[in-house]
Amino acid sequence: MALVPCRPQGLLAFFLNSNIIPTANSSYPWLMTVYTGLVAAAYCFLLINGFVGFQFAEDGTLLSLWCT
């Protein structure tokens, strides 16, 4: 089995979903909050990079928006 680099949110999701950290534990809500923040940050990062890839934020011309 090959070793694959883990994303921090993937490792945290593994701990939360596999019940290694029980839901009755006092740290569970805090870890769930951190996980939700990591997922939201990854989504925003991909969304902003998508706008830059289309050059929407750079110049805003019709050619860069593919509206020809």
MDAnalysis code that builds the backbone (N, CA, C; Angstrom):
import MDAnalysis as mda
import numpy as np

u = mda.Universe.empty(204, n_residues=68, atom_resindex=np.repeat(np.arange(68), 3), trajectory=True)
u.add_TopologyAttr("name", ["N", "CA", "C"] * 68)
u.add_TopologyAttr("resid", np.arange(1, 69))
u.add_TopologyAttr("resname", ["MET", "ALA", "LEU", "VAL", "PRO", "CYS", "ARG", "PRO", "GLN", "GLY", "LEU", "LEU", "ALA", "PHE", "PHE", "LEU", "ASN", "SER", "ASN", "ILE", "ILE", "PRO", "THR", "ALA", "ASN", "SER", "SER", "TYR", "PRO", "TRP", "LEU", "MET", "THR", "VAL", "TYR", "THR", "GLY", "LEU", "VAL", "ALA", "ALA", "ALA", "TYR", "CYS", "PHE", "LEU", "LEU", "ILE", "ASN", "GLY", "PHE", "VAL", "GLY", "PHE", "GLN", "PHE", "ALA", "GLU", "ASP", "GLY", "THR", "LEU", "LEU", "SER", "LEU", "TRP", "CYS", "THR"])
u.atoms.positions = np.array([
    [0.843, -1.173, 0.000],
    [0.000, 0.000, 0.000],
    [0.890, 1.238, 0.000],
    [0.655, 2.140, -0.921],
    [1.474, 3.336, -1.052],
    [1.038, 4.388, -0.035],
    [1.999, 5.138, 0.446],
    [1.697, 6.228, 1.358],
    [1.249, 7.428, 0.555],
    [0.115, 7.994, 0.925],
    [-0.446, 9.132, 0.229],
    [-0.448, 10.306, 1.196],
    [0.009, 11.478, 0.762],
    [-0.024, 12.624, 1.680],
    [-1.460, 12.988, 2.029],
    [-1.712, 13.258, 3.299],
    [-3.061, 13.567, 3.771],
    [-3.265, 15.065, 3.853],
    [-4.462, 15.480, 3.538],
    [-4.852, 16.856, 3.792],
    [-5.267, 16.931, 5.256],
    [-5.042, 18.066, 5.916],
    [-5.433, 18.175, 7.320],
    [-6.929, 17.964, 7.516],
    [-7.742, 18.473, 6.586],
    [-9.177, 18.301, 6.759],
    [-9.588, 16.851, 6.551],
    [-8.865, 16.108, 5.708],
    [-9.180, 14.699, 5.516],
    [-8.868, 13.879, 6.745],
    [-7.758, 14.188, 7.390],
    [-7.383, 13.476, 8.609],
    [-8.347, 13.813, 9.738],
    [-8.734, 15.074, 9.848],
    [-9.688, 15.478, 10.874],
    [-11.056, 14.851, 10.619],
    [-11.460, 14.771, 9.360],
    [-12.735, 14.134, 9.023],
    [-12.701, 12.654, 9.384],
    [-11.552, 12.018, 9.187],
    [-11.418, 10.608, 9.558],
    [-11.625, 10.423, 11.062],
    [-10.997, 11.288, 11.858],
    [-11.144, 11.169, 13.311],
    [-12.569, 11.439, 13.767],
    [-13.233, 12.415, 13.130],
    [-14.588, 12.762, 13.550],
    [-15.612, 11.724, 13.092],
    [-15.471, 11.212, 11.875],
    [-16.464, 10.289, 11.332],
    [-16.299, 8.858, 11.825],
    [-15.092, 8.478, 12.208],
    [-14.871, 7.096, 12.636],
    [-15.135, 6.896, 14.118],
    [-15.551, 7.926, 14.793],
    [-15.883, 7.885, 16.218],
    [-14.656, 7.624, 17.083],
    [-13.464, 7.949, 16.573],
    [-12.273, 7.920, 17.422],
    [-12.425, 8.985, 18.500],
    [-12.953, 10.141, 18.103],
    [-13.308, 11.188, 19.064],
    [-14.822, 11.106, 19.243],
    [-15.305, 10.606, 20.372],
    [-16.750, 10.432, 20.540],
    [-17.497, 11.771, 20.517],
    [-18.741, 11.710, 20.103],
    [-19.539, 12.936, 20.026],
    [-19.832, 13.500, 21.410],
    [-19.759, 12.698, 22.441],
    [-20.001, 13.173, 23.801],
    [-18.776, 13.873, 24.388],
    [-17.653, 13.802, 23.719],
    [-16.432, 14.438, 24.202],
    [-16.579, 15.955, 24.140],
    [-15.994, 16.654, 25.117],
    [-16.143, 18.112, 25.160],
    [-15.372, 18.812, 24.045],
    [-14.384, 18.161, 23.451],
    [-13.609, 18.790, 22.374],
    [-14.240, 18.570, 20.992],
    [-15.254, 17.737, 20.896],
    [-15.874, 17.424, 19.602],
    [-16.431, 18.665, 18.902],
    [-17.198, 19.532, 19.594],
    [-17.714, 20.726, 18.897],
    [-16.601, 21.637, 18.385],
    [-15.502, 21.752, 19.134],
    [-14.396, 22.590, 18.706],
    [-13.716, 22.005, 17.480],
    [-13.510, 20.709, 17.472],
    [-12.879, 20.072, 16.322],
    [-13.794, 20.120, 15.102],
    [-15.087, 20.001, 15.315],
    [-16.037, 20.099, 14.206],
    [-16.039, 21.514, 13.627],
    [-15.878, 22.520, 14.496],
    [-15.805, 23.899, 14.038],
    [-14.546, 24.125, 13.201],
    [-13.421, 23.568, 13.646],
    [-12.178, 23.681, 12.891],
    [-12.322, 22.990, 11.536],
    [-12.935, 21.818, 11.516],
    [-13.140, 21.087, 10.266],
    [-14.016, 21.883, 9.297],
    [-15.099, 22.450, 9.800],
    [-15.991, 23.235, 8.954],
    [-15.270, 24.465, 8.408],
    [-14.439, 25.094, 9.230],
    [-13.661, 26.241, 8.770],
    [-12.662, 25.868, 7.688],
    [-12.017, 24.700, 7.826],
    [-11.066, 24.252, 6.804],
    [-11.769, 23.968, 5.480],
    [-12.936, 23.355, 5.548],
    [-13.686, 23.063, 4.324],
    [-14.148, 24.364, 3.663],
    [-14.633, 25.316, 4.459],
    [-15.072, 26.598, 3.904],
    [-13.902, 27.366, 3.301],
    [-12.743, 27.320, 3.953],
    [-11.564, 28.009, 3.424],
    [-11.104, 27.376, 2.114],
    [-11.162, 26.051, 2.021],
    [-10.777, 25.377, 0.778],
    [-11.740, 25.743, -0.351],
    [-13.028, 25.826, -0.037],
    [-14.016, 26.209, -1.044],
    [-13.763, 27.633, -1.533],
    [-13.522, 28.565, -0.611],
    [-13.256, 29.958, -1.003],
    [-11.979, 30.059, -1.814],
    [-10.959, 29.310, -1.428],
    [-9.701, 29.319, -2.156],
    [-9.902, 28.857, -3.596],
    [-10.657, 27.789, -3.786],
    [-10.910, 27.291, -5.137],
    [-11.779, 28.258, -5.937],
    [-12.734, 28.881, -5.286],
    [-13.606, 29.832, -5.969],
    [-12.827, 31.059, -6.439],
    [-11.979, 31.598, -5.571],
    [-11.187, 32.773, -5.939],
    [-10.190, 32.423, -7.042],
    [-9.563, 31.252, -6.959],
    [-8.642, 30.842, -8.014],
    [-9.365, 30.616, -9.338],
    [-10.619, 30.219, -9.287],
    [-11.401, 30.074, -10.504],
    [-11.643, 31.414, -11.173],
    [-11.913, 32.451, -10.380],
    [-12.105, 33.782, -10.946],
    [-10.815, 34.311, -11.547],
    [-9.702, 34.065, -10.890],
    [-8.420, 34.520, -11.416],
    [-8.082, 33.753, -12.701],
    [-8.415, 32.469, -12.753],
    [-8.156, 31.673, -13.949],
    [-8.921, 32.170, -15.156],
    [-10.113, 32.691, -14.950],
    [-10.884, 33.264, -16.047],
    [-10.552, 34.726, -16.277],
    [-9.640, 35.265, -15.517],
    [-9.229, 36.661, -15.559],
    [-10.403, 37.604, -15.320],
    [-11.352, 37.174, -14.536],
    [-12.501, 38.014, -14.207],
    [-12.075, 39.187, -13.333],
    [-11.202, 38.900, -12.372],
    [-10.799, 39.950, -11.441],
    [-9.691, 40.822, -12.012],
    [-9.025, 40.368, -13.075],
    [-7.881, 41.115, -13.584],
    [-8.300, 42.324, -14.409],
    [-9.007, 42.095, -15.525],
    [-9.332, 43.254, -16.361],
    [-10.827, 43.399, -16.648],
    [-11.583, 42.331, -16.627],
    [-13.030, 42.431, -16.782],
    [-13.507, 42.702, -18.192],
    [-12.642, 42.587, -19.189],
    [-13.087, 42.813, -20.564],
    [-13.950, 41.640, -21.012],
    [-14.712, 41.866, -22.079],
    [-15.582, 40.812, -22.585],
    [-14.781, 39.605, -23.081],
    [-13.595, 39.845, -23.613],
    [-12.765, 38.738, -24.097],
    [-12.309, 37.860, -22.933],
    [-11.955, 38.463, -21.789],
    [-11.506, 37.674, -20.668],
    [-12.661, 36.924, -20.018],
    [-13.884, 37.413, -20.214],
    [-15.063, 36.726, -19.677],
    [-15.650, 35.717, -20.672],
    [-15.024, 35.546, -21.806],
    [-15.458, 34.646, -22.872],
    [-16.852, 34.999, -23.370],
    [-17.164, 36.276, -23.442],
    [-18.478, 36.740, -23.905],
    [-18.362, 37.312, -25.308],
    [-17.716, 36.567, -26.213],
    [-17.576, 37.093, -27.562],
    [-18.652, 36.565, -28.472],
])
